[in-house]
């Protein structure tokens, strides 16, 4: 397994930006796919963005063009740059590793209208 710690959540007005970071307990180049998920109150957890070992990315339709997932300069970090935030982006955001597997504790993102 891999341990993951998220940071960077907070309260922002609609149209604003936030940058989430995920620090892994091992270099992310040894992890198959890193991803960000989110869960809003009363809703199921959903995939937001993912980046593979090879650098390929994919995004949920709802965030395409607004969010960017990337690997950090440190070999154990992944970031999620979120621009043009909307109130419907409000959720707890979780970092995930698929193999070796792991989930972070989550970080709250709240977008006010």
N, C-alpha and C positions, 0 to 999 in steps of 0.2 A: 504494500500500500504506500501511498504518498500523502503527506500532510500538506494542507493548503490553507493559507491565511489571506483573506481579502481585506482591502482598505480602500478609502476614497469615497464612500457613500456620503450622503448628506441631503440637505434641503436646498432646492434651487427653484427659481421661477421658470415658468414655461418659456421656451426659447433659449434657455441657458445651456451650459455644458458642465459635465462632470467627467472625471477620469478615474476609473476603477483600476486597482492593481491586485494581482494575485501572486503571492510568493509561495513557491513549492519547496518541499524539503529535499528535492533533488533537481538536477538540471532537467529542464523541460525537453531537451533533445532526446532524453531516454523515455519520454512519455509519448504514447501513440497520438493522442488528440487531447488538446486542452480546450475547454469550452466555458462559456458563461451561460447560466440559466437564470430565470427569474420566476418568482411566484408572487402574484398579487393576492390580496385577501379574497378568499372564496373561490379562487381559481387554481387550476392545476399548474404545476411547474412546467415551464416551457423553455425550449432552447432559444437563446438569443443569438449567439455567434460561436463559431468554433474555428480552431486553427490546427492543422495536422502537423505531424513531425516534419513533413516536407514543405510546410509553409502554405498549403492550400487553405483557403478560408471559405466559410459559408455563413449566411445570415438569415434570420427570420425575415419574411417579407415586410413585416411591420417596422423594421429598423434599417432596412437597406438604404444606403445613401446618407444615413445619420450617424450610425455607429461604426466604429472600426476596431477590430481586434488585432493585436500585434504582440510580438515578443519584445521584451525589454532588453536593454543593454546587458543587464545581469542575466546570466544563463538560466536563472530559475524563476523568472518573472514573466507574466503575461498581463497585458493591459486591455482595457475596454474604454475607448474614447467615445463619449456619448455627447453628441451635439444636437441642437434643435429639439431639446427635450420637450415632451408633452406630458400632460397630467396622466395619461394612460400608461406612461412608462413607470409610474410609481409601483414599486415592488421591492421585495428582498432579492438581491442579486447574489447568486452562488457561483463560485468557481468550481470546476469539475475536471478531473482527469479520468480518462476511460480505462487506460491500462499502462502501468499499474493504476489502480483505481483510488479515488479519493474525492471527498467533498469538503469545501470550506464551510465555515460557520455562517456565512451570509453577511451582507452589508445592506443596510436600508437606503434606498433611494426614494426621495419624495419630491415630486414636481408639483408646485402650486400653480393654480391658474390665475 
